[in-house]
Amino acid sequence: MTSDNPQFAAYAPAPGERQPPVAAVVAGAVEEDVPVLAALQARARGGSAGEWAQRIRRALDAERSLVVTARVAGEVVGYANVAFLSAHAPVGYYLTGVTVDPVWRRRGLGRLLTEWRMEWVWGRGEPVWCFVSAENRASLDLHRELGFERVASGPSFQGVAFACGEGWLLRADPPSQGRRRKSSM
Ligand SMILES: CC(C)(COP(=O)(O)OP(=O)(O)OC[C@H]1O[C@@H](n2cnc3c(N)ncnc32)[C@H](O)[C@@H]1OP(=O)(O)O)[C@@H](O)C(=O)NCCC(=O)NCCS
């Protein structure tokens, strides 16, 4: 399945030209970060900054959840969440919403934000869950290389439906329980 969805990065498993990896600081977000995070989300994913700000504030207020930022030289360049989802099985900690500013992509920031959140969840002794559209091959590759395994596929997970009709439910167990390696997914 290929993606024409403008919300997803164009799939380029072997890009010709590459920028070097960039060092970034990842940290939990606070209320003052909301406007700049909302602007980043609107720029990268579409929709209005006002709607994104409401969603980010809800995530900041939610229990057992986390909003994180990645900064390069003080500039906010990436955003991601962890949400504890319990509406449907499997109940647990889900990685959601990872977004890297388009001009900073393919420099290791998505990987950094994902590893950082995996460590945060594993630090609570829990497996890490996420669901990804089957069209979003860039994100599927990112999660596969960090050790996520496909558990199921379906039209929706945790009440979130996929525009293309299919998504994958992925899971990564803490290293002590076995796998942290590139999976065959
Ligand atoms: C998915 C996303 C977060 C990746 O961020 P990024 O900073 O560009 O990713 P990284 O540079 O850390 O890439 C890590 C690995 O992911 C995979 N990857 C990332 N972008 C890719 C692309 N466009 N095509 C193919 N593979 C890709 C590669 O395996 C890459 O490793 P490599 O660069 O050594 O080949 C970014 O493209 C994005 O913000 N997309 C739009 C929002 C989105 O789809 N979020 C995911 C929702 S589940």
The ligand as an ORCA input file, in Angstrom:
! r2SCAN-3c Opt
* xyz 0 1
  C       7.334      9.703     10.842
  C       8.220     10.878     11.270
  C       7.885     11.253     12.726
  C       9.692     10.434     11.204
  O      10.506     11.473     11.729
  P      12.012     11.681     11.243
  O      12.673     12.587     12.213
  O      12.037     12.093      9.818
  O      12.584     10.187     11.370
  P      14.115      9.739     11.610
  O      15.038     10.659     10.898
  O      14.342      9.565     13.069
  O      14.109      8.334     10.876
  C      14.309      7.095     11.575
  C      13.998      5.955     10.628
  O      12.597      5.956     10.282
  C      12.437      5.544      8.912
  N      11.958      6.677      8.118
  C      11.758      7.942      8.540
  N      11.258      8.700      7.537
  C      11.158      7.885      6.469
  C      10.700      8.069      5.136
  N      10.274      9.264      4.701
  N      10.703      6.998      4.294
  C      11.134      5.816      4.702
  N      11.587      5.559      5.963
  C      11.591      6.591      6.829
  C      13.832      5.136      8.440
  O      14.018      3.766      8.775
  C      14.705      6.044      9.288
  O      16.022      5.547      9.409
  P      17.141      6.015      8.335
  O      17.017      7.493      8.197
  O      18.421      5.569      8.972
  O      16.814      5.315      7.048
  C       8.034     12.122     10.329
  O       8.147     11.702      8.988
  C       6.704     12.822     10.486
  O       6.568     13.759     11.296
  N       5.688     12.389      9.710
  C       4.343     12.999      9.728
  C       3.579     12.595     10.979
  C       3.469     11.080     11.108
  O       3.193     10.358     10.161
  N       3.664     10.587     12.363
  C       3.558      9.164     12.676
  C       2.183      8.815     13.114
  S       2.080      7.078     13.592
*
